[in-house]
C-alpha cells in the first residue's frame, strides 16, 4: 500500500484498536488460479505471534481454502470511515483556485502466513470467541449454547477455520494532513455538518489527526 509519511500510522496499539473496531476484513490471496478474496469477520489475538494473529472462518463450500497456498504471503484488508472531500470547503479555493476533490479514508493492511484449521475443538473455541465478542454489551447476549448442540456441530462441519499470523502491519489515515490549517478547518466544518454519520465520523478523525508541526 502506498503510504505517504504524513498519512502513516505505525503504533501497534492503534492498529490493533482499529482492527478490533472494524473487524470485517477482506482476505486476499494469490495462486496459479489468480487472485481470490473473501470478506470475513476476524478475531484478533494480540498476544499470539510477533505481531498478533487473526482468526476467522469461511464456508467449506467456498473454494478459497482449496486455492490459497499456505506457503505464500496473504493479506487481510480492514477499512473504516471514508468520505468525499469537496474543494469548496477549502478557503484556498477563493485565494488561488488550485484545488481539486479528494477522498479521505482509513485502511489497515495485515500481511502474514496463512493456515486453515479443521479440528473441532479449535472451531468451537473460535465460534464462541467470535460470538461473545459481538454479543458483549447486549441486554440478552446470545451464546452458541443457546442453540441445540447437534445443530451447532452440524454447522461447524460446514466451515473451515482461518488463521493469519501477522508478520507486518501497515496503517494509512488519509485525513487531509497535507492541506493548510485553514483548509483542514473547512473540511472538519463541512463533514461535521453532514447528515451522514460516517461523514461526521470522518470529521472527528480529520480534527484529531491535524498535523502538530507546521514549521
N, C-alpha and C positions, 0 to 999 in steps of 0.2 A: 504494500500500500504506500502511495506517495504521501509523506507526512512532512510538510514544512516545519521548521523548528518552532515557529510561533503557534502551531496547532498541536504539537506533540504532548502526550501525557505518558510519563514513564513510571509514575509511582504505582507499585503493585497493588497497594490497598485501594487506590482509586479505581484501577482497572477491575479489581475483584468486585468492588461495590457495584460498579456499573453492570458487570455480567449478572450478578445476583438480582439486580433490579430490572434487567431486560433479558430474561433467561431463555427466550426463544431464539435459537441460533440456527444459522444455515451451515450444515456440514457439507464441505466441498472436497471431493477427491478426484484424482485423475488416474486413468488406466488406459490400456490399449483400446478400450471401447469409447474413450473420450471422457469429458468432464461429467460428473454426476453430483447433484445437490439434493439434500433432504433437510427440511425445516423441522427442528426438534426442540422440545423444552429440555434444558440441561440443569443438572445439579452440580455445583462447584464444590469440590473438596480442596480447600486451600492448603491443607497440610500434606497431601499426597504428592510426591514428586518435587523437583526443584522449583517449579512454578505453578503447582496445583494440578488438579486432574478434573476433567469434565466427564460427567456420567449422564447417559441418556439411553433411549431405546427406540427401535424402529420396528415396523411390522415385518414379520418374517416373509410376507409376500413381496415386500419392497426389494428389488434386486440389488440395491445399493451394497448390502453386506456381501454379496457374491462377487461384485465387480471391483470393490475397493481394495487395493493392495495394502496390507498391513505393514509393509516394509518401507513405504514411501511416506513423505510428509503429507499430513492432512491439515485442513484449515476449517475453523469454525468462525463465522462472522456474526457479530452481535451489533445491532444498531439501536439508536434511541430517538429522541425527538429531533425533528427536522422541520425546516420552514424555508419558503421562498423569501428572498430579501429584495425589495424594490429600491432602485436608486433614488426614488422620490423621497425616501426618508433621510437622505444624506444632505446636510447643509452645503457640502462641497459641490452638489449639483448646481446650485444657484451661483456658486463662485466661478466655476470653470467648465462645468458640463461634462468633464471627463470621467464619467462613472457608468457602470453597467450593472445589470442584475447579477445576483449570485444566489447560492443555496447554502444555508447553514445546517450542519448535521454533526452527529456524534457516531463514531464507529470504533469497535474494538475487534481486532483480529487475534485469534488464538491458534497458534501452529503447534503441531506435535505428532506424536506417534499414536496410531490408531489401533485399537484392539476390539474385537467383538466377543461378547460373553453370552453363553447359553446355559450356564449352570443355574438350577432353580433357586438355590439359596441366594445367589447374587441378585438375580432378577427380583425376587420378592423383597429383599432389603432395599434395592433401588426404588421399586414402586412405592414402598412405604415412605421412604425419604422424600420422594418427589411429591407424593400426596400430602404428607404432613407439612412440607414447605409451603404449599399453596393454600392449604386449608387453615393454616395457623391464623388466628385472629377472628375467624368466623364464629358467630354465636353458637352454631351447632356443627363443629367440624366433622366432615365425613372421613372415615378411615377405610382401608381395604377390608378390615374385619367386619364392616357393616354389610358386606355382600357375602353370599354363600361361598364357602371355601372352595368347592369344586368349580364354581363359576370363575373365580379369580385364577385358579390353577389352569383352567381351560384357556383363558385369555393370555396367561403367562406363556403358554406353549406356542402362542401365535406371535411372539415378539422375540427380538434379539437385542441383547444389551450392547451399548456402545461406550467405550472408554477412550478418552484422548488425554494422554499425559502431556501437559503443556511444556514445550521446550522454549518458546518465546512468545511474547505478547507485544502488540502494537496498539497504541491508542491515539485517536485523532479527534480533537474537539475543534472543528472548523466553525468558529463563532465570532467572525468579524474582527479578529485580533489584528488584522493588517490595516484596518481603517483608522483615520484620525479620531481623537476622542469625541469630537462633536458628531461625527457620523455614527459612532457607536451609540451615543445618546439617542440619536434619531432612530436607530434600529430597535433599541430597547423600547422606546415610546411606541413605535409603530406596531411591534409584535405584541406588546403588553395590552394594546387596545383591541386586539383581535377577539372575536367571539369563539375562536377555536382554542381549546385547552392546550393542544400540542404547541401552537404558536406562542401562547403565553408561557409555556414551559421553556421554550427556546429563548424567550426574552430574559427569563431569570438566569439561564446559563450564560448568555451573552454578557449580562451585567456582572455575573460572578467571575467571568473569565477575562475581564478587562486587563490589558497589559499594565503592569505596575511601573515599568521603567520606560519612559519616553525620552530619555536623554540621548 
